[in-house]
Amino acid sequence: MTLLPDAEASSHPVGFFPAPRAHGLERLRQFLPAAGRAYAASRNTDFGPERRDNVSCLSPFIRHRLLSEEEVAQAAHGAHGFKGAEKFIQEVYWRTYFKGWLEARPHVWSLYRDAVPAAMSGLTAAEEERYSNAVGARTDIECFNHWANELIETGYLHNHARMWFASIWIFTLKLPWVLGADFFYRHLLDGDAASNTLSWRWVAGLHTKGKHYVAKASNINTYTEGRFSPDGQLATSPEPLHDDWNRETAPGRWPTPLGDLLTPGGPCLLLLHEDDLGAALNVEGVDVAAVAVLGGQAERSPFAMGEAVGRFAQEAAADAAERHGSQLVASVEGVVEFAQKEGVRTILTPYAPVGPGADRLARLQEVAKAAGVAIHDFTRPHDLAAWPHCTKGFFALKKKLPGLLG
Ligand SMILES: Cc1cc2nc3c(=O)[nH]c(=O)nc-3n(C[C@H](O)[C@H](O)[C@H](O)COP(=O)(O)OP(=O)(O)OC[C@H]3O[C@@H](n4cnc5c(N)ncnc54)[C@H](O)[C@@H]3O)c2cc1C
């Protein structure tokens, strides 16, 4: 099923974020001087797409592990010390937190995935019109239209704009939160099953029960430096949403660290994929006969994806393949064929956290098993150390940050 309103269909191609890791590293180098107290003081202001020097814009690279959370946090730590870079480091770990939280509740992802097409087909005629105006940037709210266009055109929105947009979508336009999350997921270059789904739930008051985020015209005016002021246009005292999705169903279910897999099983194929393109990956001691990168894109939405998202993911995979001197493979069947051609019976791959990438690797498991090829996935040390502290609120993880950074 594809549904692409006019304004989305006419989206422009983007050159804002070239994918290679080298570009991410250069961006990190440029941003580092601002990652200390300047970041803490100015990060909440959205100066507009022409001026993004107060935030890192590293999320598309981190999302694919073209840069690792660890190397970004350590670089800021090295430049400013823990106290100086604390706010930036915390933000990097918000991503880790959301991922760890979802690991313990994989059903939240399945429920969300099933809810998207159901919500779309359940829209009333009036809601359908509001939805079409929202994704087509044709509402009466100027700032909202601006962000819808910016998202489609650049694949990126400032964090505060994401919060305002989600709040207006849910509480003023009264549209289903899952369709807003889907709209983001189809267009964000950093679109991530955990950060996106759970941030939308957080705004709605579903992540932290009863605590919702209500966008205020005065706050938008202040933090856009007067670019927007939607006075009298926004819902002022809406109720938070409710559901019963948050129960923990799978605590600590992620797989072994790499070290535990170093059994004398013969040479293996190392497989990188869209959730982990191998930034700062240490496979010392592993007998790697060849490296493959699974290209293409796992299905993030039942509806049409933004063009720039697919392009960024494809360029990211091609860059990883080139850097690792490896084969870019388009399908899970192709991965197994490549392993057979290389004469290996074991594929080793970094763990894909809950989301469409993991769903795709689950299919690889089936195809490989039928061909007599074993797949072992391993969890990165960064995730292994942090995820056990991510099962409740962010505060439990925040307390551990100095220790986690060593
Ligand atoms: C409704 C909504 C949807 C979102 N969807 C996504 C998403 O799909 N993917 C995504 O990576 N982030 C998402 N975020 C979080 C956040 O907005 C982005 O990570 C951030 O804006 C990226 O810009 P940056 O790289 O300049 O961030 P910076 O401020 O420079 O932060 C550095 C890094 O920390 C991480 N980070 C920062 N803030 C957050 C946060 N609040 N939650 C999680 N990680 C954070 C990102 O990896 C980011 O690159 C969402 C937030 C909201 C409110």
The ligand as an SDF file (V2000), in Angstrom:
LIG
                    3D

 53 58  0  0  0  0  0  0  0  0999 V2000
    9.1080   13.3140   18.1990 C   0  0  0  0  0  0  0  0  0  0  0  0
   10.5830   13.0330   18.1580 C   0  0  0  0  0  0  0  0  0  0  0  0
   11.0760   12.0840   17.2590 C   0  0  0  0  0  0  0  0  0  0  0  0
   12.4470   11.7900   17.2300 C   0  0  0  0  0  0  0  0  0  0  0  0
   12.8990   10.8330   16.3470 N   0  0  0  0  0  0  0  0  0  0  0  0
   14.2240   10.5180   16.3290 C   0  0  0  0  0  0  0  0  0  0  0  0
   14.7200    9.5200   15.4500 C   0  0  0  0  0  0  0  0  0  0  0  0
   13.9780    8.8780   14.6970 O   0  0  0  0  0  0  0  0  0  0  0  0
   16.0580    9.2620   15.4680 N   0  0  0  0  0  0  0  0  0  0  0  0
   16.9240    9.9370   16.2910 C   0  0  0  0  0  0  0  0  0  0  0  0
   18.1180    9.6700   16.2560 O   0  0  0  0  0  0  0  0  0  0  0  0
   16.4610   10.8540   17.1630 N   0  0  0  0  0  0  0  0  0  0  0  0
   15.1490   11.1650   17.2080 C   0  0  0  0  0  0  0  0  0  0  0  0
   14.7020   12.1310   18.0800 N   0  0  0  0  0  0  0  0  0  0  0  0
   15.6440   12.6920   19.0700 C   0  0  0  0  0  0  0  0  0  0  0  0
   16.3510   13.9980   18.6760 C   0  0  0  0  0  0  0  0  0  0  0  0
   15.4260   14.9380   18.2230 O   0  0  0  0  0  0  0  0  0  0  0  0
   17.4260   13.7930   17.5960 C   0  0  0  0  0  0  0  0  0  0  0  0
   18.2870   12.7400   17.9410 O   0  0  0  0  0  0  0  0  0  0  0  0
   18.2840   15.0610   17.4370 C   0  0  0  0  0  0  0  0  0  0  0  0
   17.4600   16.1610   17.1540 O   0  0  0  0  0  0  0  0  0  0  0  0
   19.2810   14.8600   16.3430 C   0  0  0  0  0  0  0  0  0  0  0  0
   19.9420   16.0500   16.0500 O   0  0  0  0  0  0  0  0  0  0  0  0
   21.4720   16.2570   16.3960 P   0  0  0  0  0  0  0  0  0  0  0  0
   22.2850   15.1320   15.8630 O   0  0  0  0  0  0  0  0  0  0  0  0
   21.8370   17.6130   15.9310 O   0  0  0  0  0  0  0  0  0  0  0  0
   21.4350   16.1770   17.9750 O   0  0  0  0  0  0  0  0  0  0  0  0
   22.4330   16.7050   19.1000 P   0  0  0  0  0  0  0  0  0  0  0  0
   21.6680   17.6260   19.9720 O   0  0  0  0  0  0  0  0  0  0  0  0
   23.6900   17.2140   18.5310 O   0  0  0  0  0  0  0  0  0  0  0  0
   22.7030   15.3870   19.9570 O   0  0  0  0  0  0  0  0  0  0  0  0
   23.7680   14.4720   19.6700 C   0  0  0  0  0  0  0  0  0  0  0  0
   23.2230   13.0740   19.4590 C   0  0  0  0  0  0  0  0  0  0  0  0
   22.5420   12.6030   20.6160 O   0  0  0  0  0  0  0  0  0  0  0  0
   21.4020   11.8380   20.2470 C   0  0  0  0  0  0  0  0  0  0  0  0
   20.2090   12.5410   20.7400 N   0  0  0  0  0  0  0  0  0  0  0  0
   20.0650   13.8530   20.9800 C   0  0  0  0  0  0  0  0  0  0  0  0
   18.8730   14.1470   21.5210 N   0  0  0  0  0  0  0  0  0  0  0  0
   18.2230   12.9580   21.6100 C   0  0  0  0  0  0  0  0  0  0  0  0
   16.9370   12.5710   22.0900 C   0  0  0  0  0  0  0  0  0  0  0  0
   16.0850   13.4730   22.6230 N   0  0  0  0  0  0  0  0  0  0  0  0
   16.5800   11.2720   22.0100 N   0  0  0  0  0  0  0  0  0  0  0  0
   17.4300   10.3520   21.5060 C   0  0  0  0  0  0  0  0  0  0  0  0
   18.6680   10.6490   21.0550 N   0  0  0  0  0  0  0  0  0  0  0  0
   19.0630   11.9350   21.1200 C   0  0  0  0  0  0  0  0  0  0  0  0
   21.4060   11.7620   18.7200 C   0  0  0  0  0  0  0  0  0  0  0  0
   22.0400   10.5670   18.3230 O   0  0  0  0  0  0  0  0  0  0  0  0
   22.2020   12.9850   18.3470 C   0  0  0  0  0  0  0  0  0  0  0  0
   22.8340   12.8700   17.0940 O   0  0  0  0  0  0  0  0  0  0  0  0
   13.3300   12.4530   18.1250 C   0  0  0  0  0  0  0  0  0  0  0  0
   12.8210   13.3950   19.0100 C   0  0  0  0  0  0  0  0  0  0  0  0
   11.4740   13.7010   19.0230 C   0  0  0  0  0  0  0  0  0  0  0  0
   10.9650   14.7300   19.9990 C   0  0  0  0  0  0  0  0  0  0  0  0
  1  2  1  0
  2  3  1  0
  2 52  2  0
  3  4  2  0
  4  5  1  0
  4 50  1  0
  5  6  2  0
  6  7  1  0
  6 13  1  0
  7  8  2  0
  7  9  1  0
  9 10  1  0
 10 11  2  0
 10 12  1  0
 12 13  2  0
 13 14  1  0
 14 15  1  0
 14 50  1  0
 15 16  1  0
 16 17  1  0
 16 18  1  0
 18 19  1  0
 18 20  1  0
 20 21  1  0
 20 22  1  0
 22 23  1  0
 23 24  1  0
 24 25  2  0
 24 26  1  0
 24 27  1  0
 27 28  1  0
 28 29  2  0
 28 30  1  0
 28 31  1  0
 31 32  1  0
 32 33  1  0
 33 34  1  0
 33 48  1  0
 34 35  1  0
 35 36  1  0
 35 46  1  0
 36 37  1  0
 36 45  1  0
 37 38  2  0
 38 39  1  0
 39 40  1  0
 39 45  2  0
 40 41  1  0
 40 42  2  0
 42 43  1  0
 43 44  2  0
 44 45  1  0
 46 47  1  0
 46 48  1  0
 48 49  1  0
 50 51  2  0
 51 52  1  0
 52 53  1  0
M  END
$$$$
